[in-house]
Amino acid sequence: MTNAFFHPFIGGTEKMMLELGKRLAKKTNFHVLTSALPEAPESEIYENMTIHRVPATLQRMPYLYPPPMVFAPQARKYLRELDQEQDFDVFNCHGRWFPDFAYSIKYAHKNHKYSTLTLHNKRPHGIQKRLTAIGLMYEYWYGINIMKQATKVIAVSEGGKRDVMKYGIPESHFEVIHNGVDTNKVKQAEPTYREKYADGFDHVIGFQGRVIKQKGIDYLIDAMPSILDEFPKTKLLIVGKGKMLPELEKQVSKNGLRDNITFTGFIPEEEINNMFSSLDVFVMPSLWEVLCVALLEAMSCGVPLVATNATGNDEIVKDGVNGYVVPMRQPDALAEKIKTLLRDDALRKKMAKNSRDIAVKNFEWDIIAKQTLDFYERETNEFYKTR
């Protein structure tokens, strides 16, 4: 498995890699090649995974989606030497945006080995003009070629698959395997954030994720006055950090919402489920997704969901079952569905139960890991039989 970032770095992709990897490592010889981060050892065995970290330079790129670009030219040599030692059957790259790690796909293709590229992003369009232009330049220079050279592409949502197929890649080249969630972690969760941030409030709604334009948080803030007209003792928690934070804080102050909206900043991973368990409704107003990990985590905690119709959201949120799906960029639509849930305790409890049941049945990591392992066994048996 290769990617520029991995444990202890925490993001949606890295969390998915960790949870999937530690389950696959119980049944396979599992190695991870990633970049060296401060205070992380050069190599270690963690949760049965052998992690190799190579020197890298991290560069913040203006206007590009976080995290930063990573340059690790030694990764290519390290990969070749590691394969000579281990003779891997499968190369799995998580992300086409870091050429020194996506090189694993080129290497496997050249050496007639099986490879998969897991797509955690769709086409770079519909966010900002500058970002779209830079992203598409990269795609036509490198990204599309990597997708085509991979033996198969794993898409984490049906919507993500359909979007990337617009590059002219046939549907037969894809396998859809959703991201997952560890539903067992919720058993220790306590609603401590309600007392910490919303003492004296009747209702608590929340957002969690990177505080960036793609998440549409400004539209959720615009929805708050309508919500407060009917439910004045409602608190909105905005959980996360990012470059849009100062702009959103000004928006909150300008609209006189400081008493009802709290920016908590970053919350440690071990506290995430306590936060979700404190909410009456979780809201994801995003403009651009593939499959939102925060929605999965909130659902695992038994929280009703309101989300936009950004790619992949409707594969998690079943409209009218465990929440509601609304059009993007429409604060009034967000407000109306949030108020629908706040008005009806019985409906909210029913959808909360449905959320939890769907998470356990369809998105538990043990289920996703089995799907992945079955896929690899089926694919590699066929692939190497013809070699």
C-alpha positions as CSV (number, residue, x, y, z in Angstrom):
1,M,0.0,0.0,0.0
2,T,1.4,3.4,-0.9
3,N,0.4,7.0,-0.2
4,A,2.2,10.2,0.7
5,F,0.5,10.2,4.1
6,F,-0.3,7.5,6.6
7,H,-0.5,7.0,10.4
8,P,0.1,9.0,12.6
9,F,-1.1,11.6,10.0
10,I,-5.0,11.7,10.3
11,G,-7.2,12.6,7.4
12,G,-10.1,10.8,5.7
13,T,-7.9,8.8,3.3
14,E,-5.3,8.0,6.0
15,K,-8.0,6.9,8.4
16,M,-9.5,4.6,5.8
17,M,-6.0,3.1,5.0
18,L,-5.3,2.5,8.6
19,E,-8.6,0.7,9.4
20,L,-8.5,-1.4,6.2
21,G,-4.8,-2.1,6.5
22,K,-4.8,-3.4,10.1
23,R,-7.6,-5.9,9.1
24,L,-5.9,-7.1,5.9
25,A,-2.6,-7.4,7.8
26,K,-4.1,-10.1,10.0
27,K,-4.3,-12.3,6.9
28,T,-1.6,-11.1,4.6
29,N,2.0,-9.9,4.5
30,F,1.1,-6.2,4.5
31,H,3.5,-3.3,3.9
32,V,3.0,0.4,3.7
33,L,5.3,2.8,1.9
34,T,4.8,6.5,2.9
35,S,6.6,9.7,3.7
36,A,8.6,10.4,6.8
37,L,6.9,12.8,9.2
38,P,8.4,14.5,12.2
39,E,8.7,12.2,15.3
40,A,7.6,9.1,13.3
41,P,10.2,6.2,13.1
42,E,11.7,5.4,9.8
43,S,10.2,1.9,10.0
44,E,7.9,0.1,12.4
45,I,5.4,-2.7,12.8
46,Y,2.1,-1.3,13.8
47,E,-1.1,-3.4,14.0
48,N,0.7,-6.1,12.1
49,M,1.5,-3.7,9.3
50,T,5.2,-3.1,8.3
51,I,5.5,0.7,7.7
52,H,8.4,2.1,5.7
53,R,8.9,5.9,5.8
54,V,11.1,7.6,3.2
55,P,12.5,11.2,3.4
56,A,10.2,13.7,1.9
57,T,9.7,17.4,1.4
58,L,6.3,18.9,2.1
59,Q,5.4,22.0,0.2
60,R,2.2,24.1,0.8
61,M,0.9,25.0,-2.7
62,P,-1.3,28.1,-2.9
63,Y,-4.9,27.4,-4.0
64,L,-4.4,23.7,-3.9
65,Y,-6.6,21.3,-1.8
66,P,-4.9,20.4,1.5
67,P,-2.9,18.5,2.5
68,P,0.4,19.8,1.0
69,M,2.2,18.4,-2.0
70,V,4.8,15.8,-1.1
71,F,8.1,15.2,-3.0
72,A,9.8,12.0,-2.1
73,P,12.0,10.9,-5.1
74,Q,13.7,8.2,-2.9
75,A,10.3,6.4,-2.7
76,R,10.8,5.0,-6.2
77,K,14.1,3.3,-5.4
78,Y,12.8,2.1,-2.1
79,L,9.8,0.5,-3.7
80,R,11.9,-1.4,-6.2
81,E,14.2,-2.7,-3.5
82,L,11.3,-3.6,-1.3
83,D,9.7,-5.6,-4.0
84,Q,12.9,-7.4,-4.8
85,E,13.0,-8.5,-1.2
86,Q,9.3,-9.2,-0.6
87,D,8.0,-10.1,-4.2
88,F,4.6,-8.5,-3.7
89,D,1.5,-9.9,-5.4
90,V,-0.5,-6.6,-5.1
91,F,0.4,-3.0,-5.2
92,N,-2.4,-0.7,-3.9
93,C,-1.9,3.1,-4.3
94,H,-4.3,5.5,-2.5
95,G,-4.4,8.6,-4.5
96,R,-3.0,9.7,-7.9
97,W,-2.0,13.2,-6.7
98,F,1.5,12.3,-5.4
99,P,3.7,11.0,-8.4
100,D,6.5,9.6,-6.2
101,F,4.0,7.2,-4.5
102,A,1.7,6.7,-7.5
103,Y,4.8,5.4,-9.2
104,S,3.9,2.0,-7.6
105,I,1.2,1.7,-10.3
106,K,3.8,2.4,-13.1
107,Y,6.2,0.0,-11.5
108,A,3.6,-2.8,-11.3
109,H,2.5,-2.2,-14.8
110,K,6.0,-2.4,-16.2
111,N,6.8,-5.6,-14.2
112,H,3.5,-7.4,-15.0
113,K,2.2,-7.3,-11.4
114,Y,-1.3,-6.7,-10.2
115,S,-2.1,-3.1,-9.1
116,T,-5.1,-1.1,-7.9
117,L,-5.5,2.6,-7.6
118,T,-8.0,3.6,-4.9
119,L,-9.8,6.8,-5.8
120,H,-10.6,9.1,-2.8
121,N,-11.3,12.0,-5.1
122,K,-13.3,12.6,-8.2
123,R,-12.4,14.9,-11.1
124,P,-11.1,18.3,-9.9
125,H,-14.0,20.5,-11.0
126,G,-16.8,22.6,-9.6
127,I,-14.8,24.0,-6.7
128,Q,-12.8,27.0,-7.7
129,K,-11.7,28.0,-11.3
130,R,-8.0,28.1,-10.4
131,L,-8.1,24.7,-8.6
132,T,-10.1,23.2,-11.5
133,A,-7.5,24.4,-14.1
134,I,-4.5,23.2,-12.1
135,G,-6.2,19.9,-11.3
136,L,-7.1,19.1,-14.9
137,M,-3.6,20.0,-16.1
138,Y,-2.2,17.4,-13.7
139,E,-4.9,14.8,-14.7
140,Y,-4.0,15.0,-18.4
141,W,-0.3,15.1,-17.6
142,Y,-0.2,12.2,-15.2
143,G,-3.4,11.2,-13.3
144,I,-5.5,9.7,-16.2
145,N,-2.5,7.6,-17.3
146,I,-2.1,6.2,-13.8
147,M,-5.7,5.2,-13.7
148,K,-5.4,3.4,-17.0
149,Q,-2.2,1.7,-16.1
150,A,-3.7,0.2,-12.9
151,T,-5.0,-3.3,-13.3
152,K,-8.2,-2.1,-11.7
153,V,-9.4,1.2,-10.1
154,I,-11.2,0.9,-6.8
155,A,-13.8,3.7,-6.4
156,V,-15.1,4.4,-2.9
157,S,-18.6,5.4,-4.2
158,E,-20.7,4.7,-7.3
159,G,-20.9,8.5,-7.8
160,G,-17.1,8.8,-7.8
161,K,-16.9,6.0,-10.3
162,R,-19.4,7.5,-12.7
163,D,-17.6,10.9,-12.5
164,V,-14.1,9.6,-13.3
165,M,-15.5,7.4,-16.2
166,K,-16.0,10.7,-18.0
167,Y,-12.3,10.6,-18.7
168,G,-13.1,7.8,-21.1
169,I,-12.2,4.9,-18.8
170,P,-14.6,1.9,-19.2
171,E,-16.8,0.8,-16.4
172,S,-15.2,-2.7,-16.5
173,H,-12.0,-1.1,-15.2
174,F,-13.6,-0.2,-11.8
175,E,-14.7,-1.9,-8.6
176,V,-16.7,0.0,-6.1
177,I,-15.8,-0.7,-2.4
178,H,-17.1,1.8,0.0
179,N,-15.2,3.3,2.9
180,G,-16.2,2.0,6.3
181,V,-16.4,2.8,9.9
182,D,-15.5,1.0,13.2
183,T,-19.0,0.7,14.8
184,N,-17.5,-0.9,17.9
185,K,-15.8,2.3,19.0
186,V,-19.1,4.0,19.7
187,K,-19.8,1.7,22.7
188,Q,-17.4,3.8,24.8
189,A,-18.7,7.2,23.6
190,E,-20.3,9.7,25.9
191,P,-22.1,12.9,25.0
192,T,-19.6,15.1,26.8
193,Y,-19.5,17.9,24.2
194,R,-23.1,18.8,24.9
195,E,-22.2,19.9,28.4
196,K,-18.9,21.4,27.3
197,Y,-20.2,23.6,24.5
198,A,-24.0,23.7,24.6
199,D,-25.0,23.8,28.3
200,G,-28.4,25.4,28.6
201,F,-29.3,24.8,24.9
202,D,-32.2,22.6,23.9
203,H,-30.8,21.3,20.6
204,V,-27.2,20.7,19.2
205,I,-26.4,20.3,15.6
206,G,-23.0,19.9,14.2
207,F,-20.5,19.8,11.3
208,Q,-17.1,18.1,11.3
209,G,-14.5,18.2,8.7
210,R,-11.9,20.5,7.1
211,V,-12.9,24.1,7.3
212,I,-12.5,24.8,3.6
213,K,-14.7,26.1,0.7
214,Q,-15.5,22.6,-0.6
215,K,-17.4,21.8,2.6
216,G,-20.1,24.5,2.1
217,I,-20.0,25.6,5.8
218,D,-21.0,29.1,4.8
219,Y,-24.3,27.8,3.6
220,L,-25.0,26.1,6.9
221,I,-24.2,29.3,8.7
222,D,-26.7,31.1,6.4
223,A,-29.3,28.5,7.4
224,M,-29.0,29.3,11.1
225,P,-31.3,32.4,11.3
226,S,-34.2,30.4,10.0
227,I,-33.5,27.6,12.4
228,L,-33.2,30.0,15.3
229,D,-36.5,31.7,14.5
230,E,-38.3,28.5,15.4
231,F,-35.7,27.0,17.8
232,P,-33.8,29.9,19.4
233,K,-32.0,27.7,21.9
234,T,-30.1,25.7,19.3
235,K,-26.3,25.5,19.2
236,L,-24.2,24.7,16.1
237,L,-20.8,23.2,16.6
238,I,-18.3,23.6,13.7
239,V,-15.6,21.1,14.4
240,G,-12.3,21.2,12.5
241,K,-9.7,23.6,11.2
242,G,-8.8,25.1,7.9
243,K,-8.0,28.2,5.9
244,M,-11.6,29.4,5.7
245,L,-11.9,29.7,9.4
246,P,-11.3,33.5,9.7
247,E,-13.8,34.2,6.9
248,L,-16.5,32.1,8.6
249,E,-15.9,33.7,12.0
250,K,-16.5,37.1,10.4
251,Q,-19.7,35.8,8.8
252,V,-20.9,34.6,12.2
253,S,-20.2,37.9,13.9
254,K,-21.7,39.9,11.1
255,N,-24.9,38.0,11.4
256,G,-25.1,38.2,15.2
257,L,-24.7,34.4,15.6
258,R,-21.8,34.2,18.0
259,D,-24.0,32.9,20.9
260,N,-25.4,30.1,18.8
261,I,-22.3,29.0,16.8
262,T,-19.1,27.7,18.3
263,F,-15.9,26.9,16.4
264,T,-14.3,24.1,18.5
265,G,-11.2,23.8,16.4
266,F,-9.5,20.4,15.9
267,I,-10.8,17.5,18.0
268,P,-8.5,14.5,18.7
269,E,-9.5,11.2,17.1
270,E,-10.2,9.7,20.5
271,E,-12.8,12.4,21.2
272,I,-14.7,12.3,17.8
273,N,-17.3,9.8,18.8
274,N,-18.0,11.8,22.0
275,M,-18.7,14.8,19.8
276,F,-21.0,12.9,17.4
277,S,-22.9,11.4,20.3
278,S,-23.6,14.9,21.7
279,L,-25.6,15.9,18.5
280,D,-29.3,15.9,17.7
281,V,-28.5,16.3,14.0
282,F,-25.3,16.1,12.0
283,V,-25.1,18.3,8.9
284,M,-22.8,17.9,5.9
285,P,-23.4,20.9,3.5
286,S,-20.6,20.0,1.2
287,L,-20.2,21.0,-2.4
288,W,-17.6,18.4,-3.4
289,E,-17.3,14.8,-2.0
290,V,-16.6,11.2,-3.1
291,L,-17.7,9.4,0.1
292,C,-17.8,11.4,3.3
293,V,-16.1,9.7,6.2
294,A,-17.7,12.2,8.7
295,L,-21.2,11.1,7.6
296,L,-20.2,7.4,8.2
297,E,-18.9,8.2,11.7
298,A,-22.0,10.3,12.7
299,M,-24.2,7.5,11.4
300,S,-22.3,4.9,13.4
301,C,-23.0,7.0,16.5
302,G,-26.7,6.9,15.8
303,V,-27.2,10.5,14.7
304,P,-29.8,11.6,12.0
305,L,-28.2,13.2,9.0
306,V,-28.8,16.1,6.7
307,A,-26.5,16.3,3.7
308,T,-26.3,17.9,0.3
309,N,-26.5,15.9,-2.9
310,A,-22.8,16.1,-3.4
311,T,-21.3,12.9,-4.9
312,G,-21.6,9.9,-2.6
313,N,-23.7,11.5,0.1
314,D,-26.8,9.8,-1.1
315,E,-25.1,6.4,-0.8
316,I,-24.9,7.0,2.9
317,V,-28.0,9.1,3.6
318,K,-31.2,7.4,2.6
319,D,-33.6,10.2,2.2
320,G,-36.4,9.9,4.7
321,V,-34.9,6.8,6.3
322,N,-31.8,8.0,8.3
323,G,-31.9,11.6,7.3
324,Y,-32.5,13.9,4.4
325,V,-30.6,14.8,1.2
326,V,-31.0,18.4,0.0
327,P,-29.7,20.4,-3.0
328,M,-26.2,22.1,-2.7
329,R,-25.9,25.8,-2.0
330,Q,-29.5,26.1,-0.7
331,P,-29.5,27.3,3.0
332,D,-33.3,27.3,3.1
333,A,-33.4,23.6,2.1
334,L,-30.8,22.8,4.8
335,A,-32.8,24.8,7.4
336,E,-36.1,23.2,6.6
337,K,-34.9,19.6,6.9
338,I,-33.0,20.4,10.1
339,K,-36.2,21.9,11.6
340,T,-38.2,18.9,10.5
341,L,-35.9,16.8,12.7
342,L,-35.9,19.2,15.6
343,R,-39.7,19.4,15.6
344,D,-40.3,15.7,16.0
345,D,-38.5,13.7,18.8
346,A,-40.0,10.4,17.6
347,L,-38.9,10.9,14.0
348,R,-35.4,11.9,15.2
349,K,-35.1,8.8,17.4
350,K,-36.3,6.6,14.5
351,M,-33.8,8.0,12.1
352,A,-31.1,7.8,14.7
353,K,-31.7,4.0,15.1
354,N,-31.8,3.6,11.3
355,S,-28.5,5.4,11.0
356,R,-26.9,3.0,13.5
357,D,-28.4,-0.1,11.8
358,I,-27.3,0.9,8.3
359,A,-23.7,1.6,9.6
360,V,-23.5,-1.8,11.3
361,K,-25.1,-3.7,8.4
362,N,-23.4,-2.0,5.4
363,F,-20.3,0.0,6.5
364,E,-18.6,-1.9,9.3
365,W,-14.9,-2.1,8.6
366,D,-14.8,-5.9,9.0
367,I,-17.4,-6.2,6.2
368,I,-15.5,-3.8,4.0
369,A,-12.2,-5.6,4.7
370,K,-13.7,-8.9,3.7
371,Q,-15.1,-7.4,0.5
372,T,-11.6,-6.1,-0.3
373,L,-9.8,-9.3,0.4
374,D,-12.3,-11.4,-1.6
375,F,-11.9,-8.9,-4.4
376,Y,-8.1,-9.3,-4.4
377,E,-8.2,-13.1,-4.2
378,R,-10.6,-13.3,-7.1
379,E,-8.7,-10.8,-9.2
380,T,-5.1,-12.0,-8.6
381,N,-6.1,-15.6,-9.2
382,E,-7.3,-14.6,-12.6
383,F,-4.5,-12.2,-13.3
384,Y,-1.6,-14.5,-12.5
385,K,-3.2,-17.5,-14.1
386,T,-2.6,-15.8,-17.5
387,R,1.0,-14.8,-16.7
